Amino acid sequence: MKTNRLEAFSDGVLAIIITIMVLELKTPEEVTIEALVPLLPVFVSYFISFIYLGIYWNNHHHLFQITEKVNGKVLWANLNLLFWLSLIPFATSWVGENHLESGPVAFYGFILLMASIAYFILQTVIIKHHKEDFILRKAIGKDFKGKLSTALYIIGLAVSFINSWAAIACYIIVAILWIVPDKRIEQHINEA
């Protein structure tokens, strides 16, 4: 099977996830700028989550630029990723409304960890569905960035019960690592 239907479906789901997230933002009752101050944690959690969804969309796009074909396993692995990403609006809202309490921050970290694992599974299934000389296999290599991200998610999740700010810092570091699309894949696309 070609990848175009999977890509279109994934783009649509991610657009809906972002739409749901923005619809969760409630306007203040008052019409003053000061009325926005209590909503700052909600805006910050929305901003971080929006960046995360953008990172996943961007890297997903690059991933499927080099993916030549899909099968049922790839479709299910992609749905697994979309499932975890679809929980981001809920986790975002919970963190924002509870001003960085440890439970919501831990749950947010768990969702990010599971999305990261789902992305890894998707990459692995795609690689197994292609030939030995597949560009993605070469591009990923030992996947230091992916392993570091998983470690930071686990650290953030564990630390969230001690210091929510330290956990959020771990999650932000991972976002910074991935904000630029995976150069390994871009480099191999340009070479091909």
N, C-alpha and C positions, 0 to 999 in steps of 0.2 A: 504494500500500500504506500501511496505517497504521503507526505507530511502535511499537505495544505489544510486538510479538514481538522487535524489535530491542532495545528497552529491557530486556525480561526476560532475554534472552540475555546482554546486556552486564552486567547486574547479577549474574547467575550467574557469569560469567567472573571478574569483579572479586572476588566473594566467594571463589572458588576460589583466585585469586592470593594473597589475603590469608591464606587458610588454609594454603597451601603455605609462605608466608613464615614464619608462626608455627610451623609444624611443623619448620622448619629450626633453630629455637632448641633447643639441646641443654642438658639439665640438668647441673649439675656433679656430679662423683662424691662430693664432700664435702657435708656437711649444714650447714656454717657459712655465715654471711653473707659472710665474707671470700672464700669460694669463688666468689662472684658477680663479684668485682672483675676478674678476667681476662676475663670475658665482657662487660664494659662496652662495648667497641667494637662487639660484635655487637648489643647492645641499642640502642645509639645509631643504628647503621645501620638496624636494624629500625624504630625510631621514625620516623626521617626518611622512610623508604620508605612506612610506613603513612600518614603525613601526605600524601605525594605521591599515593598511591592514593586517599585520601579526597578530595583536591582534584580529581583527575580524575573520580571518581564524581560528586561534587557538581556540577561544571561540565557534565558529560555529562548529568546529570539536567536541569539548567536548559536546556541546548541543546535537548533533546528535548521540553521543555515547550512550546516555541514552534515546533518543527518539525511541520508539518502532514502531511507525507507523505514516504515514502522510495521509492527505486528501487534497482536493482541496484548502481549506482555508490555510493550512500550505504551500502549494506550492505557493499560491499568496502572502502570508506574506513573504516568502523567496524571491520571485521576487521583492517585495517592497524593502527589504533590499539591494538586489543586484543592484537595480536601483540607490539608493542613493550612494552606494559604487562606482558605475561606474562613478559618477561625480567627484570623488576625483582627478583623473588626471587633469581634466580641472581646478579645483580650485587650485590644487598644482601649476600648470604652471602659473596661473594668479598671485598667491601670489609671487612666485619666480621671475617672470619677472618684477614685480612692486615694489619690495623691501619693502614689508610690508605696503603698502598703506592701509588705513582703509577700503575701499570698498572691495578689494579682501580678506582681513583678515576676514571681516564680512561674506562674502559669504562662505569662507572656514568653518567658525564656524557654519553657517547655515547648510551646508552639513553634518558636523559632528553631529550636533544636530538631524537632520532628520534621519541619519543612526542609531543613538542611539535610537530614538523613534521607528524606524522600527525593530530594534533588540528586543526591549521590546514587540512590537506587536507580533513578531514571537514567542517569549517565551510564551506569553499569549495564543496565538492560540494553540500552542503545548500542553500546560497544560490543556486547555479545551477539547482537543481531547483525553486525557488519563484519567484513573481512579483517584479516590480520593487519593489513596496512591502512586501516581506517584512520583518518586524520585526527579524530577525537582521542583515540588511544595514545597517539604521539603527543598531542597537545596537553593532555592532562598529566602524563608522566606519573610522578609519585604523588601528585596532588597535595603538596605541602599546604597550600592556601585552604583547601577543603578540610584537611585534618586540623589545622590551627583553628579554623572557625568552629569546628565541632568541640574542640577542647575549650575554647572561650565560652561557648554556650553552656557547657557543663559546669565550668567554673562560675559563670554568672548565675546559673540556676542554684548552685550550692550556696553561693555567697548571698543570694537574695534574702535568705532568712536571717542574715546577720546585718547586712548593709545594702539596702535597695539601690543606693546611688552607685555603689561599686558594681552591682549587677548590671545596671543600666549602662555603666561605662564599658563593661565587657561587650554588651550588645551593640553599642555604638562603634567600638573598635572593629567588630566584624563588619558592620555596614561600611566603614571607611575602607576596609580591605577589598570589598567587592563593589564599591561605588563606580569604579571604572570597569567596563565590561572585561571579561576574561581575555587578557592580551594574548594568552597562549593560543586560544582559538582564533582570534582575529589575525594573528601572525600566520597561522596555517591556512586561513581562508585566503589571505593575500598572496601566499606562495602558490596556492593551487591554481 
